[in-house]
Amino acid sequence: MRTFLIIVPEGGLLFEPTGIADILVRANLLKSKDAYEELYQITIATSQSHRVVHGASGLHLLADHRLSDLDPELERDTIMIVGKGSSEEEGAGIADWIRRAAPKTRRIVSVCGGALLLARTGLLDGRQATTHWRLLDTLQSRFPSVKVQKGPIFVRDGPLWTSAGASSCFDLTLALVEDDHGFALARDVAQDLVLFLRRPGGQSQFSRYLLNQAKKPGPIRDLQSWILENLTDNLSVANLADRVAMSPRNFTRVFTRETGTPPARYAEEARLDAARQRLEQSTDAIEQIAVTTGFGNGLNLRRVFERNLKITPTEYRERFCSRSMA
């Protein structure tokens, strides 16, 4: 039997820990007839001085234990942190407990902002990780030693697993079940709960993350606004550098320093973001969208979509277009 400790900080989305627990319980119910004991023993712990976890929705969850009552030096199979907590003190306490528990834990997992707490332990230093798309830049800036991945909905690096926000925790948990007990069981659990075992289009965060804005007013921020309004213009580094009267080399250095993103990457993301909005909200042909968002033709648009989102523009529209357009 694998022990599975879910740490639930204050103020998060309670469907995450409860949904994760439901997936694991369903794995217990659907286990092979040859398995005489349950596959997972699930425990939910709160970081509070009481056992009640207050969710963002106003609903409450009664935890099995207070984290402070659990011995971090016991051997455990899996520890999962769901969310980043509501205070600095809470985050520090959770990170310290996990740091002490890590040597005797086979696998440590974070969901959404839990990656920020996992990073505080130092365990993610030099490793790949992801988090909710709104927190990607925060994770990278606070913990520069972490190799932040902006695309995947979950990342595995050795014994550490991290996932994006909200429902991506279900994809991650099914992946854990598959890793522990094989494809067939994970498939059966997914079918029973009407979940995707493999999301159409691959494992990628589809949610749009905000384009980085320059840290202070000035030529770079003004140029960013110009780019967003002129996506069909020549957005080469040389041309953009010329607009702000800089050499291409110095411009690239200054732009990256002020925005956290190289100018060529920013221009591509701006075009990609615009194309996604058109696919979601219009019935325009793919070729037309490619032209009006600066990609030139449908082939270029498809290449950028597949490289960044692991899905074609047509598949993206099928999944995310407005219901009135369907």
N, C-alpha and C positions, 0 to 999 in steps of 0.2 A: 504493500500500500504506500502511495506517495502522499506525504503531507503537503498541504497547500495553504499557506498563510497569506491572507489578503489583508493588507494594511489600508484602512480607509481614513484619510484625513478629513477634516471638517470642510463643509461648503462645496462639496463636489456633486457630480451627477450620480445619483444612487442606482440608476439602471446599470451602470458599469459593474460595480461589485456584485449586485444581485444577478445580473445577466451572466457574468463569468461563473458564479456559483451554480446557476442553473445548467450551464453547459457541462460543467464537471459532474454534477449530479446525474445528468442524462447519460454521460459516459459510464457512470457507475451502473445505471439501469440497463444499458445496452451492451455491457461487457460480454465477452465470450462466456459460454456455459462452462468452459474449463477454468475460468477465473473464480476461485472460491471466495475471495475477499474483495471488498470494494477497491476500486482503482485509486480513488482519491479520498483523503480525509481533509475536509475543508474547515478552516477556522478563519473567522473575521475578527480583526482587532482594531480598536480605535486608539488614536493618539491622545485622546482627552482623558481627564481625571475621572470621568464617568464612562458608562458603556453606550451612551446614546450619541450617534453620529447625526449631525444636522445637515441635511442636503440643501443644495442650492434651490430646489423646488419648494422648500418649506416642509417636506416630508422628513421623517426620521427613520433611522435604522438602528436596531438594537444589536450591538456587537457581542460576540462570544466572550471577549476579554478586553481589558485595557492593555495596551502594548507594554506599559511599564511593569505589568505583572508577569510578563513572559520572559523566560531566560534566553537571552540572545545566543548563548553558547551551546544550546541543544542542537543536535544534528537535525537538519530539515532538508526536504527535497526542494521545495520551491517557495520563494517569498515574492509577493507581488505588491507593488505600491500603486494605488489608484488615486491619482490627483496630486497636486502640489501643496495642499494645505492652505490655511487662511492667515497664517502669521509666521514671522521669522522664527519665533521661539518654537513653534510646532514643527516647522521644517527642520530646524537644527536637531531637535530631539529625535525625529524619525531617522534622519541621516546618521546620527551617532549610533542608534540601535542597529541599523542595517550594517554599518561598518564593523561593528563587533560580531554580528551574526554571520557575515560573509564567509569567513574561513570554514565554517561547518555547514554551509548551504550549497547544494549542487547547482541551483539555478536561481537567478534573481531577475525579476521582470518589472518593468514600469509601464504604466498606462498614462497617456496624455502628459500632463505637467509633472507626473511622478518622475519623469526623466531629470527634472531639475533637482529633485531630492537625491536621486541616484547619483547624479553628477557631483553633488556636494560630498559624497563619500570618497571621491577620488577613484572609484572603481571603473568609471568610464574613460579615464584618461588614456588617450591613445587608441580608443576604440570607436567604432561606428555606432551612431545612435540617432534616433528621431524622436519627435514629440508632436504635439498639436501644431498645425501650420502657423497659428498666431504666436507661438512661443519659439519657433525655430531660431530666429535672430537673437532672442534673449538667451537661449541655451548656448549659442555659439559665442556671444559676447561675454557672458559670465564665465564660461568654461572653455577657453580657447583650445585646450588640449583635447577636447572631444571632437571627433570627426562627424559633424552633423550632416545627416542625409535628409534632403528636402523632399524627395519623391516618395519613398516607400511608405506604406501604412504600418509596416513593422519591420524591424531590423534585428537580426541575430548576430552577435559577435561573441563567439565562445559561449560562456555560461550566462551571458547577459543578453536579455531581450528587451527591446523598447518598442512602443507603439505610438501611433498618432492619437488623435482625440476621439472621443465619443464611441461610435459603434465599431471602430477599428479594433477595440479590445475583444470583440467577438471573433474576428478573423485571427487575431493573435492567439486566443485561447484554443481555437480549433487547431491551429498549427502546433500548439504545445501538446494537445491530445494526440495528434498524428505523430509527432516526434516521440512521444512516450509509448504509444500503443499501436501505431500503424495507420495506414490510409483508410482501411475498411471501417474501423471504428469511427474515425473522424468524419468520414462520409456519412455514416449512419446517423451520427449525432446531428450533423448539418441538415440532413434530409428530415429528420424527426422534428427539428425546430424551425424548419423552413428558412435556413440560412444559406448563404453562399459559402462553399468550402474554398472555392477560388473565385474571386470577384471577376466578372467580365471585364476585359481590358487590362488585366494584370493587377498586381498589388501596388497601387499608386494612390497617393492622396489626391483626390480630385478637387477638394475645396480650394478656392482661390485664396492665395495669401497676398497681402498688400505689397505693392511695389515700394521699395525702400525710398524714403524721402531724405534729401540732404539734411544734415543736422542743424544747419543754420541758413537764414536767408542769404541769397547771393546769386552769382552767375550759375552755379551748378543746379540749384533748386529751380531757377528760372528756366534753365535748359531742360530739366526734367519735364516741366509743364509744357514746353514747346514740343518735346518728343511726343507726349501723349496726344497733342493736337495735330501732329503732322506725321502720322505713322507711314504714309506713302512716300515721304521724302527720302532722300539719301541719308541713312542713319549710320554710315560708316564712321569709324573712330576718327579718321582724318577730317571728315566733313564736320562732325560734332566739335572736334578740337578747334577747327577754324572759326566756328560760331562764337566761341568764348576766347578767341585770340590766344590759344596755347599751342605748344607743340604737341603732337599726338602722344609722345611718351609722358610728358608732364601732365597732360590732361587725363590720361588713364590713371596715373598715380593719384591725382587730386580727386577725381570722380570716385574712385574706389574707396579712398580714405573717408570721404564725406558721406557716401551712401552705403558702403559695405558691399557694393556690387560693381563689377567691371562694366564700363559703358556698353560694350557689345552685348553683354548678357542682359543688361537693363533694357536695351532696345528690343531684344528678342522677347523678353518677358512682357513688355508693354504691348507688343503686337499679338502675342499669344493670348494675353488677357482680353484684348479687344475681340479677337476671333472667337474666344469662348463665349463672350457675351452675345455675339451675333448668332452663334450656333444655338444658344439657349433661348433667345428671344425673337428670332426671325425665321422666315422660311426661305431666305436667300440661298441660292445655289452655292455649293462649296467653292467653286471657282471664283464666283463673285466676291465671296467673303475673303478669299485669299488676296484678291487684288485690292480691295478696299482697306485691308488691314496691313498692307505693306509687304506681304509675302510674295507677291508677283504672280504666282500660279498655284494650283491645287497640289502639285507634287511637293513644292517647298513647304506648304502648310502641313501636309501629311507627315513629312519628315520631322518637322519640329514637334508635332503632336506625339508622334511615336517615340521620339527621343526623350521628351519631357514627361509625358503622361502615360506612355505605354499603351496608347489607344489611338485609333484613327479618328479624324474629325466626324465621320459618319457615325461611328460607334458612340462618340461623345454626345452627339446630338440626340441619338436614340435614348440615351440614359438621362440626359439633363435638360432637354428642351421643356419649355413651358407647357403645361397640360393643354392650354388653349391652342398650342401649335401641333400637338400630337395627332 
